[in-house]
Amino acid sequence: DIQMTQSPSSLSASVGGRVTITCRASQTIRSFLNWYQQKPGKAPKLLIYAASRLQSGVPSRISASGSGTDFSLTISSLQPEDSATYYCQQSYSSRYTFGQGTKLEIK
Amino acid sequence: QVQLVESGGGVVQPGRSLRLSCAASGFPFSGHGMHWVRQAPGKGLEWVAVMSYDGSNEYYADSVKGRFTISRDNAKNTVFLQMNSLRPDDTAVYYCAKGTGDCSGGTCYGFLDYWGQGTLVTVSS
């Protein structure tokens, strides 16, 4: 199976700030990389697909990049509602796998 | 609008079986692969299984292979997860999710664009 590793596991940032979360695949996954946001007690929400394509309705202050094995998710102009856990997920293999998650706290 | 509603969760003893259902509406069900993803209490997301749009292909995570079976009934817009030989570490919220592919540019990129609210499975004696 393709292993996905996110860093950091958690981070804290201020309203109005900017954060970057990284995700590394154990082998090349080209651009088959998606990002999800999950808030406590809720189902995950798709933010980004195909490494950098913004899902409809997701604010443009969320962006992502990368290809091959290294990817990143950047959230700018942080808002209190960005407090959540973020997961990367590969779809290069039919057997999808997720990263372990990055918990973002907004101060 | 797209809706995915899971049911069938509950408390079950180790070694027993349980069958989850996910009723879909608001999209052409027979045109989409359907996935199950689980989340143990306080833990991250774990992909479990997928069945292709027509039922011709299915894939499983190693942790459930040989014990869980995914199936679907396109006439009833429902996907199922039959879980046998359950273990305490199968305790989790189980989500069904709609698979979608963006095939612009000649390459199809898969992702999970809609999720149900989840159903809790607790395996305990």
Interface residues (C-beta under 8 A of the other chain):
Chain A: D1 S31 F32 N34 Y36 Q38 A43 P44 K45 L46 Y49 A50 R53 Q55 T85 Y87 Q89 S91 S94 R95 Y96 T97 F98 G99 Q100 G101
Chain B: H35 V37 G44 L45 E46 W47 V50 N57 Y59 Y60 A61 D62 Y95 D102 T107 Y109 G110 F111 L112 D113 W115 G116 Q117 G118
